[in-house]
Amino acid sequence: MKFFVIGDEDTVMGFRLAGVEGEIVRTPEEAQNSLDRAFRTEGVGVILMTERTAQSVREELDRIAGKAELPLIVEIPDGRGPMEGRRTVKEMIRQAVGVSL
């Protein structure tokens, strides 16, 4: 199972250094096209998408949520940090597992 990242240049380049393929997007149209390509790419099991990029295609993400088992779409903060009002990964883990890291 492969990961695929969609987002700003810094985030995508960072993940590429770790061996994760991805696409840099700057507009909602580019984000939508990249999301479509990721869904069609064989072996992609997890799509990592920056929160700000995901926000630009929220309607599409809401439409496809729960329709397909894979790939799983995970929203991650970009280099500017989590968006206002969003929980951090640490907070999500603490809520899910009940353990503080």
Backbone bond lengths (Angstrom), bond angles and torsions (degrees), N, CA, C in turn:
res aa  C-N    CA-C-N  psi(-1)  N-CA   C-N-CA  omega(-1)  CA-C   N-CA-C  phi
1 M - - - 1.442 - - 1.527 108.09 -
2 K 1.344 115.62 130.77 1.448 120.78 -177.99 1.527 111.32 -105.65
3 F 1.337 114.11 154.76 1.458 122.46 172.27 1.524 107.80 -98.85
4 F 1.327 116.30 153.13 1.458 122.63 175.94 1.519 106.51 -143.05
5 V 1.333 117.38 130.58 1.464 120.82 -177.17 1.522 110.26 -112.25
6 I 1.342 115.17 139.66 1.463 122.59 178.24 1.522 107.27 -128.29
7 G 1.335 116.06 125.97 1.457 117.89 178.73 1.511 113.33 170.68
8 D 1.329 114.54 -155.60 1.457 121.19 -178.44 1.529 110.61 -72.99
9 E 1.315 115.57 167.66 1.460 121.19 -174.30 1.526 112.85 -59.45
10 D 1.327 117.86 -46.44 1.467 120.13 -177.47 1.528 112.16 -61.93
11 T 1.323 116.49 -43.52 1.466 120.27 -179.29 1.521 111.13 -65.55
12 V 1.323 116.63 -48.02 1.466 120.20 -178.27 1.527 110.71 -63.72
13 M 1.328 117.37 -43.43 1.466 120.33 -179.93 1.532 110.67 -63.67
14 G 1.311 117.87 -38.94 1.465 121.15 177.38 1.516 111.85 -61.38
15 F 1.322 116.71 -44.19 1.458 120.07 178.80 1.523 111.50 -69.08
16 R 1.328 117.19 -33.86 1.467 119.82 176.82 1.524 110.98 -61.72
17 L 1.325 116.67 -36.25 1.468 120.06 176.89 1.523 111.51 -61.70
18 A 1.333 115.95 -26.46 1.462 120.83 178.09 1.534 111.59 -92.24
19 G 1.335 117.00 5.25 1.460 120.39 177.25 1.513 115.62 90.13
20 V 1.337 117.30 11.96 1.465 120.70 -179.48 1.529 108.90 -97.16
21 E 1.331 116.29 126.86 1.460 120.50 176.77 1.517 110.01 -71.33
22 G 1.325 115.76 156.34 1.449 119.10 177.71 1.503 112.57 -176.02
23 E 1.321 114.45 178.27 1.459 121.06 -179.86 1.514 110.37 -133.70
24 I 1.321 114.88 135.83 1.456 122.04 175.24 1.526 107.21 -83.70
25 V 1.336 116.19 130.40 1.459 120.82 178.91 1.524 109.44 -127.57
26 R 1.320 114.87 148.13 1.460 120.44 -178.88 1.524 112.87 -123.87
27 T 1.327 117.21 -16.57 1.464 121.42 -177.97 1.522 109.67 -130.41
28 P 1.334 116.55 160.89 1.470 118.83 175.41 1.534 112.63 -59.07
29 E 1.330 117.16 -34.99 1.467 120.04 179.54 1.529 110.40 -65.66
30 E 1.331 116.86 -43.34 1.462 120.11 177.02 1.526 110.48 -62.90
31 A 1.333 117.11 -39.86 1.465 121.08 179.50 1.526 110.22 -63.09
32 Q 1.328 117.16 -43.32 1.462 121.54 179.29 1.522 110.89 -63.01
33 N 1.330 116.92 -45.94 1.469 120.83 179.62 1.526 111.17 -63.05
34 S 1.326 117.06 -40.60 1.461 121.11 179.22 1.524 110.82 -66.08
35 L 1.318 116.76 -40.78 1.462 121.11 177.56 1.526 110.47 -62.19
36 D 1.323 116.88 -43.52 1.473 120.96 177.64 1.529 110.83 -60.54
37 R 1.348 116.91 -44.24 1.472 120.56 179.28 1.530 111.02 -63.80
38 A 1.320 116.48 -41.56 1.467 119.89 -179.59 1.530 110.45 -61.99
39 F 1.329 117.59 -39.84 1.459 121.16 178.53 1.528 111.52 -65.41
40 R 1.324 117.12 -31.58 1.462 120.90 -178.96 1.526 113.17 -86.17
41 T 1.322 118.08 -11.49 1.458 120.88 -177.37 1.521 110.00 -80.19
42 E 1.319 115.79 121.04 1.455 120.91 -178.64 1.526 111.01 -63.02
43 G 1.305 116.53 135.88 1.452 122.17 175.67 1.516 114.95 92.87
44 V 1.345 118.38 -10.73 1.462 119.95 178.91 1.522 108.66 -75.71
45 G 1.327 115.49 118.90 1.459 121.09 -179.33 1.515 113.67 -108.38
46 V 1.348 116.16 -23.08 1.462 120.85 -179.41 1.521 108.84 -137.79
47 I 1.320 115.18 125.56 1.466 120.98 173.88 1.520 107.24 -105.14
48 L 1.322 116.03 119.79 1.455 121.91 175.01 1.521 106.89 -95.76
49 M 1.317 116.64 124.20 1.461 120.88 -178.24 1.517 108.57 -131.02
50 T 1.329 116.09 130.92 1.463 118.11 179.69 1.528 109.25 -63.41
51 E 1.321 115.48 149.84 1.463 120.92 -177.33 1.516 112.02 -57.44
52 R 1.324 116.73 -43.48 1.467 120.00 -178.36 1.532 111.06 -66.13
53 T 1.314 117.19 -37.90 1.465 120.46 176.30 1.524 109.70 -67.18
54 A 1.321 116.51 -44.05 1.467 120.50 179.22 1.528 110.94 -60.52
55 Q 1.319 116.44 -38.03 1.463 120.59 179.58 1.526 110.39 -61.36
56 S 1.338 116.85 -33.35 1.467 120.34 -177.98 1.530 112.53 -72.02
57 V 1.337 117.38 -18.17 1.473 121.38 178.14 1.531 110.57 -125.61
58 R 1.325 115.98 31.70 1.475 121.68 -175.51 1.516 112.36 -55.17
59 E 1.312 118.29 -42.26 1.466 120.71 -178.00 1.529 110.90 -59.72
60 E 1.329 116.51 -43.57 1.465 120.94 178.84 1.533 110.79 -66.83
61 L 1.329 117.21 -42.17 1.472 120.14 179.30 1.528 110.72 -62.49
62 D 1.333 116.83 -41.26 1.465 120.08 177.93 1.524 110.91 -64.47
63 R 1.328 116.57 -35.58 1.469 120.91 -179.36 1.523 111.38 -66.83
64 I 1.334 117.39 -40.27 1.463 119.88 -176.10 1.526 113.48 -90.39
65 A 1.320 116.67 -9.80 1.468 120.06 -178.70 1.527 110.72 -59.16
66 G 1.300 115.64 125.79 1.457 121.01 176.74 1.516 115.41 82.23
67 K 1.331 118.04 -5.48 1.463 119.59 -179.40 1.515 112.21 -81.37
68 A 1.312 116.76 -35.28 1.469 120.42 -177.84 1.522 109.38 -120.84
69 E 1.321 115.76 140.90 1.457 118.98 177.44 1.518 110.88 -69.49
70 L 1.309 116.59 -40.73 1.457 121.75 179.34 1.516 108.63 -134.76
71 P 1.263 118.80 148.74 1.459 126.99 -0.80 1.529 112.05 -79.37
72 L 1.298 113.62 153.24 1.454 121.98 174.93 1.521 107.71 -81.46
73 I 1.327 118.00 135.44 1.465 121.79 178.24 1.521 108.07 -104.80
74 V 1.335 115.32 122.31 1.462 121.79 -179.33 1.518 108.00 -117.67
75 E 1.327 116.47 123.68 1.454 120.73 177.66 1.525 109.07 -88.57
76 I 1.335 115.14 130.95 1.454 121.12 -177.58 1.529 109.72 -126.04
77 P 1.338 117.60 152.07 1.466 119.43 175.09 1.524 110.43 -67.13
78 D 1.318 116.07 152.75 1.459 119.60 173.81 1.530 108.72 -94.99
79 G 1.315 117.52 -166.39 1.456 121.69 -177.09 1.516 114.31 -63.60
80 R 1.325 116.95 -18.72 1.475 120.59 178.37 1.524 112.18 -85.26
81 G 1.327 117.10 -2.48 1.463 121.25 179.43 1.513 111.58 93.11
82 P 1.342 115.93 -179.83 1.465 119.63 -177.94 1.525 111.29 -64.49
83 M 1.311 115.66 148.83 1.461 120.57 176.14 1.524 108.92 -68.98
84 E 1.298 115.26 155.25 1.460 122.06 179.04 1.527 110.49 -53.22
85 G 1.313 115.98 129.35 1.455 121.22 177.90 1.517 115.30 85.16
86 R 1.325 118.20 -3.66 1.463 121.73 179.64 1.523 109.52 -92.25
87 R 1.305 115.83 143.89 1.459 119.89 176.71 1.518 109.91 -77.25
88 T 1.315 115.44 150.71 1.460 120.12 175.59 1.528 108.83 -80.08
89 V 1.325 116.15 163.26 1.463 120.59 177.23 1.520 109.54 -58.70
90 K 1.302 117.01 -40.33 1.463 121.81 179.15 1.530 110.97 -59.14
91 E 1.325 117.15 -42.99 1.464 120.92 178.99 1.524 111.66 -66.81
92 M 1.337 117.07 -37.53 1.463 119.84 178.52 1.521 111.30 -66.03
93 I 1.319 116.85 -40.63 1.470 120.39 178.47 1.526 110.28 -64.86
94 R 1.335 115.49 -43.44 1.467 119.08 179.94 1.518 110.35 -60.31
95 Q 1.326 118.13 -41.80 1.460 121.19 178.85 1.522 111.84 -67.56
96 A 1.331 117.13 -43.23 1.464 121.11 -176.82 1.522 112.91 -71.12
97 V 1.332 116.19 -40.82 1.462 120.42 -172.95 1.524 112.15 -101.53
98 G 1.321 115.31 -26.78 1.455 119.10 -178.89 1.521 112.48 84.02
99 V 1.331 116.65 17.41 1.453 121.85 -179.28 1.521 108.72 -123.98
100 S 1.312 116.22 133.36 1.448 120.04 175.92 1.520 110.08 -88.16
101 L 1.318 116.39 131.94 1.458 120.63 -179.90 1.498 111.30 -89.27
